[in-house]
Amino acid sequence: MSSTDEDIRLTYNKMVVDELPDEAVDALFHALADPTRRDILRRCAAAEPSVSRLADVYPMSFAAVQKHVAVLERAGLVTKERNGREQRVRTDAGAVGRARQALDQLETTWRGRVDRMADVLAPGTG
Amino acid sequence: MTVTCVERDDDDLTITLIADFDAPVDQVWELWSDPRKLERWLGPPSHPASVEKHDLSPGGEITFFMTGPEGARSWGTWRVTAVDPPAALEFTDAFAGADGTPMADMPVSEVRLRLAEHGGGTRMEMRCGFGSREEMERWVSMGTVEGLQQAVGQMDALLG
């Protein structure tokens, strides 16, 4: 199982891109192609700032920050949530699912490696 | 199978693998301490690994790359944080550029290895995880959009 699973992981990035419709890939590229938007993505992964708090961080207008957030939102990289008068921004939904995904990747990688370790140790091949 | 137990901790963001080998501790340690042996298990058959630098001392680095079926290379760097041959090894695992330098902004995972004699063979306990939820989030976003990120990095360079 190890090599196939790990191949899948190694080519995962490519597959994700291949599986997305062209418009979605374009939206992703466009969203990620800007350093401010990448920075917004990082900040909103660690916390869930409001748009106005984000606007305080960057030397640009509230409207400009709002526009960046809208681009990220269209690419499915952030979600906005209304909280009273505030709009909070967070990177994607379902942090639990993402944690699982991260641990899945680690587990697949290391399981494959441990299986191969056993092969290297096997008498006659080591 | 070799892996006898996997424990996951979604709160702690760690995964613990326990594997029992029918070989003495010294031999299992050599899988890590001998770069030629390390190469034999690091990458899957389709992506063989080549170890370049191998300094298994605290603060030392192990750098390697894996070559894909079409010749594309992906680089990694392990930074050794603690080592106690033949029983313990701790390191951070980072994506690296072609010169082996860990990429700035790329997420890092942490690995803790313990080896002990067990039932005439060796029990290996490995804990892998992330230092923080933020680190994990970065790892996932790299994992899913890593190719895009790299392409975008190149675009940034092209666009100045």
Chai-1 contact restraints between the chains, C-beta under 6 A:
chainA,res_idxA,chainB,res_idxB,connection_type,confidence,min_distance_angstrom,max_distance_angstrom,comment,restraint_id
A,S3,B,P44,contact,1.0,0.0,6.0,A-B,restraint_1
A,S3,B,P45,contact,1.0,0.0,6.0,A-B,restraint_2
A,E6,B,P44,contact,1.0,0.0,6.0,A-B,restraint_3
A,D7,B,S46,contact,1.0,0.0,6.0,A-B,restraint_4
A,L10,B,H47,contact,1.0,0.0,6.0,A-B,restraint_5
A,N13,B,E146,contact,1.0,0.0,6.0,A-B,restraint_6
A,N13,B,G147,contact,1.0,0.0,6.0,A-B,restraint_7
A,V16,B,T144,contact,1.0,0.0,6.0,A-B,restraint_8
A,L28,B,L148,contact,1.0,0.0,6.0,A-B,restraint_9
A,L32,B,L148,contact,1.0,0.0,6.0,A-B,restraint_10
A,L32,B,V152,contact,1.0,0.0,6.0,A-B,restraint_11
A,A33,B,V152,contact,1.0,0.0,6.0,A-B,restraint_12
A,A33,B,M155,contact,1.0,0.0,6.0,A-B,restraint_13
A,A45,B,E137,contact,1.0,0.0,6.0,A-B,restraint_14
A,A46,B,E134,contact,1.0,0.0,6.0,A-B,restraint_15
A,R98,B,V140,contact,1.0,0.0,6.0,A-B,restraint_16
A,A99,B,D10,contact,1.0,0.0,6.0,A-B,restraint_17
A,A99,B,M136,contact,1.0,0.0,6.0,A-B,restraint_18
A,Q101,B,V140,contact,1.0,0.0,6.0,A-B,restraint_19
A,A102,B,M136,contact,1.0,0.0,6.0,A-B,restraint_20
A,A102,B,W139,contact,1.0,0.0,6.0,A-B,restraint_21
A,A102,B,V140,contact,1.0,0.0,6.0,A-B,restraint_22
A,L103,B,R8,contact,1.0,0.0,6.0,A-B,restraint_23
A,L103,B,I15,contact,1.0,0.0,6.0,A-B,restraint_24
A,Q105,B,G143,contact,1.0,0.0,6.0,A-B,restraint_25
A,L106,B,I15,contact,1.0,0.0,6.0,A-B,restraint_26
A,L106,B,C128,contact,1.0,0.0,6.0,A-B,restraint_27
A,E107,B,I15,contact,1.0,0.0,6.0,A-B,restraint_28
A,W110,B,L17,contact,1.0,0.0,6.0,A-B,restraint_29
A,R111,B,V3,contact,1.0,0.0,6.0,A-B,restraint_30
A,G112,B,P44,contact,1.0,0.0,6.0,A-B,restraint_31
A,R113,B,W41,contact,1.0,0.0,6.0,A-B,restraint_32
A,V114,B,T2,contact,1.0,0.0,6.0,A-B,restraint_33
A,V114,B,V3,contact,1.0,0.0,6.0,A-B,restraint_34
A,V114,B,A19,contact,1.0,0.0,6.0,A-B,restraint_35
A,D115,B,T2,contact,1.0,0.0,6.0,A-B,restraint_36
A,R116,B,W41,contact,1.0,0.0,6.0,A-B,restraint_37
A,M117,B,L31,contact,1.0,0.0,6.0,A-B,restraint_38
A,M117,B,W41,contact,1.0,0.0,6.0,A-B,restraint_39
A,A118,B,T2,contact,1.0,0.0,6.0,A-B,restraint_40
A,V120,B,K37,contact,1.0,0.0,6.0,A-B,restraint_41
A,V120,B,R40,contact,1.0,0.0,6.0,A-B,restraint_42
A,V120,B,W41,contact,1.0,0.0,6.0,A-B,restraint_43
A,L121,B,F21,contact,1.0,0.0,6.0,A-B,restraint_44
A,L121,B,A23,contact,1.0,0.0,6.0,A-B,restraint_45
